[in-house]
Amino acid sequence: MINIHKSKDDQFYFTITAKNGKVIVTSETYKKKPSAFKGIVSLLRTLALEMVFNEEETQMNYKIKDHTLSKAIKSQK
């Protein structure tokens, strides 16, 4: 799960939480909330590219669904 938080100094950051509730990623801070959304989209795009690259190298069957990135991009608007 990806969540956006507001820090004590009124900046924004996001965290990624595993199913067990443990925070596994904490982003840098952003001055504006839309910038934090852009950071999430950038991370998702990078992960998607890495998965495609790994699929080609290892012949594993990773499937990236286009609607995942589309939803993230639409949610930042």
VOVOGU-827882 format. One record per residue (C-alpha): chain; z, y, x; residue number from 1. Coordinates in nm, 2 decimals. Layout:
N
node cadena:A | c3:Z | c2:Y | c1:X | num:NUM
...
// end
This chain:
77
node cadena:A | c3:0.00 | c2:0.00 | c1:0.00 | num:1
node cadena:A | c3:-0.08 | c2:0.35 | c1:0.13 | num:2
node cadena:A | c3:0.15 | c2:0.64 | c1:0.04 | num:3
node cadena:A | c3:0.14 | c2:1.01 | c1:0.12 | num:4
node cadena:A | c3:0.48 | c2:1.17 | c1:0.20 | num:5
node cadena:A | c3:0.59 | c2:1.53 | c1:0.26 | num:6
node cadena:A | c3:0.79 | c2:1.59 | c1:0.58 | num:7
node cadena:A | c3:1.09 | c2:1.82 | c1:0.61 | num:8
node cadena:A | c3:0.87 | c2:2.09 | c1:0.76 | num:9
node cadena:A | c3:0.64 | c2:2.08 | c1:0.46 | num:10
node cadena:A | c3:0.36 | c2:1.88 | c1:0.63 | num:11
node cadena:A | c3:0.20 | c2:1.56 | c1:0.50 | num:12
node cadena:A | c3:0.17 | c2:1.22 | c1:0.65 | num:13
node cadena:A | c3:0.08 | c2:0.87 | c1:0.52 | num:14
node cadena:A | c3:0.23 | c2:0.53 | c1:0.56 | num:15
node cadena:A | c3:0.09 | c2:0.19 | c1:0.51 | num:16
node cadena:A | c3:0.34 | c2:-0.06 | c1:0.38 | num:17
node cadena:A | c3:0.31 | c2:-0.44 | c1:0.40 | num:18
node cadena:A | c3:0.37 | c2:-0.66 | c1:0.09 | num:19
node cadena:A | c3:0.72 | c2:-0.74 | c1:0.23 | num:20
node cadena:A | c3:0.80 | c2:-0.36 | c1:0.21 | num:21
node cadena:A | c3:0.79 | c2:-0.30 | c1:0.59 | num:22
node cadena:A | c3:0.61 | c2:0.01 | c1:0.70 | num:23
node cadena:A | c3:0.35 | c2:-0.10 | c1:0.94 | num:24
node cadena:A | c3:0.16 | c2:0.23 | c1:1.00 | num:25
node cadena:A | c3:0.28 | c2:0.59 | c1:1.00 | num:26
node cadena:A | c3:0.02 | c2:0.86 | c1:1.05 | num:27
node cadena:A | c3:0.03 | c2:1.19 | c1:1.24 | num:28
node cadena:A | c3:0.13 | c2:1.49 | c1:1.03 | num:29
node cadena:A | c3:-0.12 | c2:1.71 | c1:0.85 | num:30
node cadena:A | c3:-0.07 | c2:2.07 | c1:0.74 | num:31
node cadena:A | c3:-0.25 | c2:2.01 | c1:0.40 | num:32
node cadena:A | c3:-0.24 | c2:1.72 | c1:0.17 | num:33
node cadena:A | c3:-0.63 | c2:1.69 | c1:0.15 | num:34
node cadena:A | c3:-0.63 | c2:1.65 | c1:0.53 | num:35
node cadena:A | c3:-0.39 | c2:1.35 | c1:0.49 | num:36
node cadena:A | c3:-0.64 | c2:1.20 | c1:0.24 | num:37
node cadena:A | c3:-0.92 | c2:1.25 | c1:0.49 | num:38
node cadena:A | c3:-0.71 | c2:1.07 | c1:0.75 | num:39
node cadena:A | c3:-0.67 | c2:0.78 | c1:0.51 | num:40
node cadena:A | c3:-1.05 | c2:0.77 | c1:0.44 | num:41
node cadena:A | c3:-1.12 | c2:0.78 | c1:0.82 | num:42
node cadena:A | c3:-0.88 | c2:0.49 | c1:0.88 | num:43
node cadena:A | c3:-1.04 | c2:0.29 | c1:0.60 | num:44
node cadena:A | c3:-1.39 | c2:0.35 | c1:0.74 | num:45
node cadena:A | c3:-1.28 | c2:0.25 | c1:1.09 | num:46
node cadena:A | c3:-1.12 | c2:-0.07 | c1:0.96 | num:47
node cadena:A | c3:-1.44 | c2:-0.15 | c1:0.76 | num:48
node cadena:A | c3:-1.66 | c2:-0.10 | c1:1.06 | num:49
node cadena:A | c3:-1.42 | c2:-0.31 | c1:1.28 | num:50
node cadena:A | c3:-1.43 | c2:-0.59 | c1:1.02 | num:51
node cadena:A | c3:-1.81 | c2:-0.59 | c1:1.01 | num:52
node cadena:A | c3:-1.83 | c2:-0.59 | c1:1.39 | num:53
node cadena:A | c3:-1.58 | c2:-0.88 | c1:1.40 | num:54
node cadena:A | c3:-1.79 | c2:-1.07 | c1:1.14 | num:55
node cadena:A | c3:-2.10 | c2:-1.04 | c1:1.35 | num:56
node cadena:A | c3:-1.91 | c2:-1.15 | c1:1.67 | num:57
node cadena:A | c3:-1.71 | c2:-1.44 | c1:1.53 | num:58
node cadena:A | c3:-1.92 | c2:-1.54 | c1:1.23 | num:59
node cadena:A | c3:-1.62 | c2:-1.52 | c1:1.00 | num:60
node cadena:A | c3:-1.67 | c2:-1.43 | c1:0.64 | num:61
node cadena:A | c3:-1.51 | c2:-1.09 | c1:0.60 | num:62
node cadena:A | c3:-1.63 | c2:-0.91 | c1:0.29 | num:63
node cadena:A | c3:-1.59 | c2:-0.53 | c1:0.25 | num:64
node cadena:A | c3:-1.62 | c2:-0.41 | c1:-0.11 | num:65
node cadena:A | c3:-1.79 | c2:-0.07 | c1:-0.13 | num:66
node cadena:A | c3:-1.57 | c2:0.04 | c1:-0.42 | num:67
node cadena:A | c3:-1.27 | c2:0.04 | c1:-0.19 | num:68
node cadena:A | c3:-1.40 | c2:0.32 | c1:0.02 | num:69
node cadena:A | c3:-1.56 | c2:0.49 | c1:-0.28 | num:70
node cadena:A | c3:-1.22 | c2:0.50 | c1:-0.46 | num:71
node cadena:A | c3:-1.05 | c2:0.65 | c1:-0.15 | num:72
node cadena:A | c3:-1.32 | c2:0.91 | c1:-0.11 | num:73
node cadena:A | c3:-1.30 | c2:1.01 | c1:-0.48 | num:74
node cadena:A | c3:-0.92 | c2:1.03 | c1:-0.48 | num:75
node cadena:A | c3:-0.93 | c2:1.30 | c1:-0.21 | num:76
node cadena:A | c3:-1.12 | c2:1.54 | c1:-0.42 | num:77
// end
